[in-house]
Amino acid sequence: MRIILLGAPGSGKGTQAKMLVEKYQIPQISTGDLLRAAVTAGTPLGRQAKEIIEGGNLVSDEIVLGMIRERLNEADAQKGFILDGFPRTLGQAEALDPMLSELNWAIDSTILLEVDPELVVKRITGRRTCADCGQMYNIYFSPPAQADKCDKCSGELAHRADDTEETVRTRLSIYDEQTAPLIGYYEQQTKLKRVKAIGEINDIFVNLCKVIDAQ
Ligand code: AMP
């Protein structure tokens, strides 16, 4: 099964993707995670991307497409995947189609997680992620039992450098300009499904799975 999750920053793509990984046993491919790993590892690509990410801007299509091409070749992606945060521009979407055709693959579900922009700022600025196990929390909506400690593994909770209010506003306007046109792109191909991403995480997940299973 091959899935694309579209949605504004803070629409819950990462959270839902992690739940889909467990249910469908396919990997989450998040270009944001791949880029952050490169930044942490201090690779040349990571050094190039650091400032761009922290400013809330988009890394070039060329870099992101190179990363995706490599990632799709890995063994675990052969049985399917969830693309989270990619494609993010029309250029990326237009390059993805032939990349998949070459591999004789097609996307089964392209799903837009729809969210109220008012909610997004709180969702993002409140976001915390366990540095050890990746479990996600939100200090406003789903806080950990103990401040800054993971309920699952007691790891330290980290706040992403690009989750500040100022950067979130930049990321939202970039989403409107560069990523929102993908909605029309996939609608034209009659591939787009929509799921409301407001309310309880588990309820959103149930609706998301219904859409995926109906394909
Ligand atoms: P995310 O974790 O998906 O919110 O991504 C964090 C940051 O990584 C974004 O704000 C961009 O700077 C960069 N990034 C992630 N995915 C892409 C992409 N597909 N194209 C360009 N930049 C990306």
Residues whose N, C-alpha, C, O or C-beta is under 5 A from the ligand:
A	BS01	AMP	T31 G32 D33 L35 I52 I53 G56 N57 L58 V59 V64 D84 G85 F86 P87 R88
